[in-house]
C-alpha cells in the first residue's frame, strides 16, 4: 500500500493534548503506525553527559499515532484526507480530497 503521509508533509493533529497544532513530519514508521512531527508531542527527558552532548533535561519530540494526524490542505491549511490519482503520463500522485489539489506533482 502506498504511504499517505510521508516525511516532509505538513500535518494537523486531530486528537490528544496537542489537538489543533500543526507541524512538519520528521520521520514515519509505517510498521508501528507512528510518526515524529516537529513541535508536537514534546516530552522532557533526562540525559546523561556524553562526549557529544551535555547533561540535563532536554525536550524532544515523541512519536504520535498516524491515526491522530491528518494532512494539511495546501490551499486552506485545514485537515484533509488523501486520495490517489493516476495522471495521463502514468504517474500515481497524492491528491487532497477537500480541494482536489495535487500534493506531489
N, C-alpha and C positions, 0 to 999 in steps of 0.2 A: 504494500500500500504506500502511496506517495505521502510524504510528510506535509501536513497542513501548516504547521508552524515551524519556522526554520531560524537558524542563527541570524541575527541582524534585523529581524522583524520588529515592528513597533506593536506592542500588545497592551491591552487593558485588562486589569484584574477584575473578575466578576464576583468573587466571594472571598471571605476571610477578613482579617484585620486591615489589609491594605486595599480593600474594595474601592474601586474608582481610580486608583493610581495607574499610571501608565509608564512604560519603560521599554528599553531595547533588550531583546533576548540575547544573552551572552553565550549560552550553550543549551542543547536539548539532549535529553537521554530518553529516546523513544521506548527502550525496553522497560524502563521503570515508569514511563509516562510523566516525566518531570522536566522542568526547565529552570534555568537560572535567569532572572530578569534584573537588570540594573536598577538599583534603588528600591526594590520591592522585597518584602520578607527578610528584612535586615535582622541579624542576630548578633549578639556580643559574645565573643569567645576569648577565653584567657589563653595567652600564648607564652610559651617559654622562650627564653632568649636562645638564638642560634647564631651561626656565623653570618647569616644574611639578614635576619630580622631581629628587631628589638623585642624585649619582653613587654607585656602589658595587656590591656584589654583592647581587642580590635573588633571593628564592626565589619561584617561581610554578609553577602547575600547567601541565603539558604535556598534549596530547590523548592519550587512551587508546583503543585499538581497541574498538568496540562488542561484538565477539565475546568480549572478555575481561571484560565486566561483565554482571551479572545483577541483575534487580530484587530488592530485599529484601522478603520476605514481610511484610505488615503485622502478622500475628499473632506469628510466630516470629523474624523478623529474618534468617532464613536465605535463601539464594539460591533463587529460583523462576522458572519460565518464565511467560510471559504469554500468555493466550488472549483471545479476544474473544467477547462475548455481546451479543445484541440484546434489550433489555428490552421489556416489553409496550407501553410508550409510544413505541417505535420508536428509542430512543437506542442507539447502539453504545458499549459500555463495555469497559474492560480488566478482566480477571479473573486473579487469581493462581491458577495451576494447582495448587499444593501445598495451599492451604487453601480454595480456592473463593471467597475474599474479593474483593469488588468494589474496584477500585483508584480509578477516578474515577466516583463515583456520586452 
